Amino acid sequence: MTLFIVILIAIIGIIIFLFFLQENERVVRLPTFQVFFNEKLGKYLADSRGCALYYYLEDEIGTPSSLPISNCGENCLGIWQIFYEEKMTVSPPLKKSSFSNIERHQDGQIQTVYSGHPLYRYINDNYPGDAKGEGINNTWFVVKIN
C-alpha cells in the first residue's frame, strides 16, 4: 500500500468517527430567558448566559394599543447592547407570550421586548449572575420578575 492510500483510509476513518460522535452527542440548549435571583435584586430576567437583561427608563413602554419605543440612541448603544433573539425559549415561570420583537425606529434593528420593555445587555456583564448595570444613572434597571 502506498502512503497516499494509508492517509486516505485514515482520513475516511476520522470522518466516519466524527459523524457517529455527532449523531450520538446530545445538544443541551439553555433557555433564551431565565429567572435569576440574588439577595439585593430578588428575581430578575437573565439571558441564556445568565447575565441580567435591562430596561431603560427613558424608553416608551408598549401597551396593547401602542408599540414600545427604544430611546437608547447611538451614544448609549456602545455600553447598552440591543438584545435580540429570533427563536425564543423560556424557563418557568416565564411565558413565551410575554416576549416579542420590534423594529427600532432609529436604525431599523430588531430588538426583543418583554412585557412592553425593550431589552438590553450591559457591556460589563460577562458571567452568570452579573447584574452590574443595575441603577446606572438612575435610568437602567434589571427586569424584575414577580
Secondary structure, DSSP 8 states (H G I E B T S, - for coil): --HHHHHHHHHHHHHHHHHHHHHH-------SBEEEEETTTEEEEE-TTS-B-EEETTSB--BTTB--B----TTTTTTEEE---SS--B-TT--GGGEEEEE-TTT--EEEEETTEE-EEETT--STT--TTTTGGGTEEE-B--
